Amino acid sequence: MTAPFLSLAQIRNRLALTARAILRAHRPNPDGRCPICRTPGCPLATTARNVLRAAEDVQRRNTATPPAPLDPDDPPQAG
């Protein structure tokens, strides 16, 4: 399928799958350096972690139950 026919959830899932694949490939060696980039702080791994974090935030916001609507007949709550 191409992008115009994918839902937002499917696009988010594909981004997460790609980010996980990048993290597997760019896992640091015991010396702390990325085996592909040969750098101690791999920018691709950092970006992949940020993408996963953003995808989880969007999913949490979408699945959270919305607040109950206010009933005009209920008295206001004292706080």
Contacts in CASP RR format, 6 or more apart in sequence:
PFRMAT RR
TARGET T0000
AUTHOR 0000-0000-0000
METHOD contacts of the structure
MODEL  1
MTAPFLSLAQIRNRLALTARAILRAHRPNPDGRCPICRTPGCPLATTARN
VLRAAEDVQRRNTATPPAPLDPDDPPQAG
1 10 0 8 1.000
3 11 0 8 1.000
6 14 0 8 1.000
12 55 0 8 1.000
12 58 0 8 1.000
12 59 0 8 1.000
15 51 0 8 1.000
15 55 0 8 1.000
16 51 0 8 1.000
16 52 0 8 1.000
16 55 0 8 1.000
18 48 0 8 1.000
18 51 0 8 1.000
19 48 0 8 1.000
19 49 0 8 1.000
19 51 0 8 1.000
19 52 0 8 1.000
19 55 0 8 1.000
20 48 0 8 1.000
20 52 0 8 1.000
22 44 0 8 1.000
22 45 0 8 1.000
22 47 0 8 1.000
22 48 0 8 1.000
23 45 0 8 1.000
23 48 0 8 1.000
23 49 0 8 1.000
23 52 0 8 1.000
25 36 0 8 1.000
26 34 0 8 1.000
26 35 0 8 1.000
26 36 0 8 1.000
26 37 0 8 1.000
26 42 0 8 1.000
26 44 0 8 1.000
26 45 0 8 1.000
26 48 0 8 1.000
27 34 0 8 1.000
27 35 0 8 1.000
27 45 0 8 1.000
28 34 0 8 1.000
28 35 0 8 1.000
28 40 0 8 1.000
28 41 0 8 1.000
28 42 0 8 1.000
28 45 0 8 1.000
29 35 0 8 1.000
32 40 0 8 1.000
33 39 0 8 1.000
33 40 0 8 1.000
33 41 0 8 1.000
34 40 0 8 1.000
34 41 0 8 1.000
34 42 0 8 1.000
34 44 0 8 1.000
34 45 0 8 1.000
36 42 0 8 1.000
36 44 0 8 1.000
37 43 0 8 1.000
37 44 0 8 1.000
END
